[in-house]
Structures are given as C-alpha cells and as structure tokens.
Amino acid sequence: MTKLIEKVRNAMSTRRAVFVSLVVLMSVAGQQALAQGTPVNPEYTFTGGLFVESTSTKLTVTGDVPGTEIDFENELGLDDNANLSRFKFDWHFADNHSVRFGYYGLNRRASKEIDTEIIFDDVTYPINSTVTARLKTTFYEASYTYWLMSREKSAFGITGGLVAMSNSARLTVEPEGGATTQIDRRNSVDLPVILIGGSYRHMFGENILFTADATFLPSITYDKYTGSSTNINAAVEYEFLQHYGVGLAYDMFGIDFEAEGNNSIAKLEYDIDGPQVYFKFFW
C-alpha cells in the first residue's frame, strides 16, 4: 500500500507543479494588460461562508486480501450532515483572465458497534466490535478562467482547474471478551482531480448577481488510475455599500476514483452537497 500511496502523491505533486506553473505564466503575461474590473468580475473578490453539507463516503483499501467497501456514514456512524467553512479568493488579473484559489475541509469522528466483519488494508475488524472511525477530508482548489464574453452586466468563460483532495481514514477497535490487543489501522490517500467546464455571471439591476460554475472530469483511465468527478455551484448574491455582499449558494462535488498498484487497490467514492450562506468583500 505504501508504494501505491507514494505513486498517487507523486502524481499529485507533478500535476500541481504543472498547474501552478501555468497560473504563474498566465499571471506574468497578464501584467502586460491592465485588469479592468466590471460589476460581474471585480478585480479582487474574497469569499467566506458556512456550508450545511450532506456527505457520503465509501472507501475500500485492498492489500493481500480483498478489502471491504466501507460506508463511513451508514456503517460506522459518521454524521452525514456537517457544517464546514469554505474560503475562496478570485483575482481578475487581466481583461479576459481570472484565477481562483479555495480551501475547505471536514474532520469527523464516531464510534459504532459493527454488525458485519470489515477488512481494511489487510486488517480484519470482527463483527460486534465497537469501531472508532476518524475521517479527515481536505480540499484545495485552484482554477483558471478565460472569459470568452466579458461585458459590464454578463460574462461567460471556459474554466480549467485542479482540486487536490486529501482523505485520511483511521479505524480503531478494542475487541470484546477482555482482550487487550488493540486493532488500529490508518490510511491516507491524496487525489489530484483535474476539472474542465464553464463559468457564467449575470447582474440583475444594480445589486443582484447570479453566478454558475460547472466543471467535470469524464470517466478516464490513465496508466493504473481510473476516475471521474463533477463539481457544480450556483449562487445568488446581494451587493451593498460598493464593496460588500452576501450570498446564498448550492454546491455539489462528487468523485469516483480507483488506483491500482503492486497487489494493492484503493477505491474512493465521495459525494458532498448542500446549501451555503456566505459573505464577500470585493474591490
């Protein structure tokens, strides 16, 4: 499993370096043109808000023996409705160019008596044992948009980006019957997800802004990696006092990923969606 994780991390580092280099090159080139902010695309925008999310996490880690597909919410008792903070920064650095950087994450823990045997990374968790599950999921987002249409009241562009997802799982159990040996296993999978799609903005009147972003990774197979992903966001914002705004959004992110290494397979199915209330500052 160590070799598999190392390969995934190396792929992540390589793709992240390529993407960051591309953003830097575009930023340098953009300095040749003076950025002209518009009502739908201010030069700088910072957004922070609270999500009320519904989550679904299924993880399978197979070593020398087949692993069990574990539903962390239904089988291990993790809360499937969680509050999390999300932060985004948008920079409209040239007339038709902008970049976005974002972060959000979840850290959950629960204990539950399992009614079926679980095999996780070659470790067996027996039936009727009380398993403590810890799951930490973190997202780092970077994207670039080229605005094919950029007007004062509306804009449409092509977006490409990277979501770097880190998923760390740990299962611990104290067997019943007076046994003192603790069963403890942890596994960490880092996934680089490249997404492409479109972005749309439209201003209604002087204060109401509608935004929509949709990016996808169609099901692809490369080397020993197979995966697909979808990320959709729609929001309505009310702007006031020239530099401030509040918004209501609905966000959805889903990923289905499998990586095969030397006698090892890691498979993750993850879905998160729900409403967001947020505040923004722009100038």
MARMIBA-345039 format. One line per 3 residues: number of its first residue (from 1); their letters; for each residue y, x, z of C-alpha. Coordinates in steps of 0.5 Angstrom, whole numbers. Each point is the difference from the previous one (the first is absolute). Example, Ala and Ser with C-alpha at 12.3 -4.5 7.8 and 13.67 -1.06 7.14 Angstrom:
! residues 2
1 = as = -9:25:16; 7:2:-2
//
This chain:
! residues 283
1 = mtk = 0:0:0; 5:6:1; -1:2:-7
4 = lie = 2:-7:-2; 6:-1:4; 2:7:-2
7 = kvr = 0:-2:-7; 4:-6:1; 5:4:4
10 = nam = 1:5:-6; 0:-5:-5; 6:-4:4
13 = str = 4:7:1; -1:1:-7; 3:-7:-2
16 = rav = 5:0:5; 3:7:-2; 0:-2:-8
19 = fvs = 4:-7:2; 5:4:5; 1:5:-6
22 = lvv = 1:-6:-5; 5:-3:5; 4:6:1
25 = lms = 0:2:-7; 3:-7:-1; 5:1:5
28 = vag = 3:6:-2; 0:-3:-7; 4:-6:3
31 = qqa = 5:4:2; 3:1:-7; 2:-7:0
34 = laq = 4:-4:6; -4:-5:3; 3:-7:-1
37 = gtp = -2:-5:6; 0:-7:-2; -1:-6:4
40 = vnp = -7:-1:-1; -1:8:0; 4:3:5
43 = eyt = 0:8:0; -3:0:7; -4:-5:4
46 = ftg = -3:1:7; -5:-6:2; -4:-1:6
49 = glf = -4:-6:3; -5:-3:3; -7:-3:-3
52 = ves = -4:-5:2; -7:2:-3; -7:-2:-2
55 = tst = -4:5:-1; -8:1:-2; -3:7:1
58 = klt = -7:2:-3; -3:7:1; -6:3:-2
61 = vtg = -2:7:1; -7:2:-2; -3:7:1
64 = dvp = -7:2:0; -2:-7:1; 4:-7:-2
67 = gte = 6:-2:4; 1:-7:2; 6:-4:-3
70 = idf = 4:-1:6; 6:-6:0; 4:3:6
73 = ene = 4:-7:1; -6:-4:0; -6:4:2
76 = lgl = 4:5:5; 5:-5:3; 7:4:-3
79 = ddn = 6:-5:0; 0:-2:-8; 8:-3:2
82 = anl = 4:6:1; 7:2:1; 3:6:-3
85 = srf = 6:4:-2; 2:2:-7; 6:4:-3
88 = kfd = 2:2:-7; 5:4:-3; 3:-1:-7
91 = whf = 4:4:-4; 3:-2:-7; 2:7:-2
94 = adn = 2:-1:-7; 2:-6:-4; -8:-2:-2
97 = hsv = -4:4:5; -1:-1:7; -6:2:5
100 = rfg = -2:-3:7; -4:3:6; -3:-4:5
103 = yyg = -5:0:6; -4:-5:4; -6:0:5
106 = lnr = -5:-3:4; -3:2:7; -5:-4:2
109 = ras = -6:0:6; -5:-5:2; -7:-1:4
112 = kei = -5:-5:-2; -8:0:1; -3:0:-7
115 = dte = -6:-5:-2; -2:5:-5; -2:7:-1
118 = iif = 5:4:-3; -1:7:-4; 7:4:0
121 = ddv = 0:7:-3; -8:1:2; 1:-2:7
124 = typ = -3:-7:2; 3:-5:5; -5:-4:3
127 = ins = 0:-8:0; 3:-3:6; 4:6:2
130 = tvt = 8:0:1; 3:4:-5; 7:2:1
133 = arl = 4:1:-7; 6:3:-2; 3:0:-6
136 = ktt = 7:3:-3; 2:-1:-7; 7:3:-2
139 = fye = 3:-1:-7; 5:5:-3; 4:-3:-6
142 = asy = 3:4:-6; 2:-3:-7; 5:1:-6
145 = tyw = 3:-6:-4; 3:1:-7; 5:-6:-1
148 = lms = -1:-3:-7; 5:-5:1; 6:1:5
151 = rek = 5:-5:1; 5:-2:5; -4:-6:2
154 = saf = -7:2:-2; -5:5:-1; -7:2:-3
157 = git = -4:6:0; -6:4:0; -3:3:6
160 = ggl = -5:5:2; -2:3:7; -4:2:5
163 = vam = -3:-3:6; -3:5:5; -5:-3:5
166 = sns = -3:3:6; -5:-4:3; -3:3:7
169 = arl = -6:-4:3; -4:1:6; -6:-3:4
172 = tve = -2:1:7; -5:-3:4; -4:0:7
175 = peg = -7:-2:-1; -2:-5:5; -6:1:5
178 = gat = 3:6:4; 0:5:-6; 6:5:1
181 = tqi = 0:3:-7; 6:-3:-4; 0:-1:-7
184 = drr = 6:2:-3; 2:1:-8; 6:0:-3
187 = nsv = 2:1:-8; 7:1:-4; 1:-2:-7
190 = dlp = 6:2:-4; 1:-4:-6; 5:1:-6
193 = vil = 2:-6:-4; 4:0:-6; 3:-6:-2
196 = igg = 4:-2:-6; 4:-7:-1; 6:-3:-1
199 = syr = 7:-2:5; 4:-6:-1; 7:-1:3
202 = hmf = 5:-6:-1; 6:-2:4; 2:-7:1
205 = gen = 7:-1:1; 3:5:5; -4:0:5
208 = ilf = -8:-2:-1; -4:6:-3; -7:-1:-3
211 = tad = -5:6:0; -7:0:-3; -5:6:-1
214 = atf = -7:0:-2; -4:7:-1; -7:0:-2
217 = lps = -6:5:-1; -5:-3:-4; -7:2:1
220 = ity = -1:7:-2; -6:5:1; 2:8:0
223 = dky = -5:5:2; -3:-3:6; 5:-4:2
226 = tgs = 1:-8:-1; 5:-4:2; 5:-6:-2
229 = stn = 7:-2:4; 5:-6:0; 7:0:3
232 = ina = 5:-6:0; 6:-1:3; 5:-6:-1
235 = ave = 7:-1:4; 6:-4:1; 6:4:3
238 = yef = 7:-3:3; 5:6:0; 6:-1:4
241 = lqh = 6:5:2; -1:4:-6; -5:5:3
244 = ygv = -5:-4:4; -5:-5:-2; -6:-4:3
247 = gla = -7:-2:-4; -6:-4:0; -6:3:-4
250 = ydm = -7:-1:-1; -4:7:-1; -7:1:-3
253 = fgi = -4:6:0; -8:1:-2; -4:6:-1
256 = dfe = -8:1:-2; -2:7:0; -6:4:0
259 = aeg = -1:7:0; -7:4:-1; -1:7:2
262 = nns = -6:4:2; -5:-5:3; 6:-4:2
265 = iak = 4:-6:-2; 6:-3:3; 2:-7:-1
268 = ley = 6:-4:2; 2:-7:-1; 7:-1:3
271 = did = 5:-6:-1; 6:-2:3; 5:-5:-1
274 = gpq = 6:-4:3; 7:-2:1; 5:5:2
277 = vyf = 7:-1:3; 5:6:-1; 7:3:1
280 = kff = 3:4:-5; 6:5:-1; 3:2:-7
283 = w = 6:3:-3
//
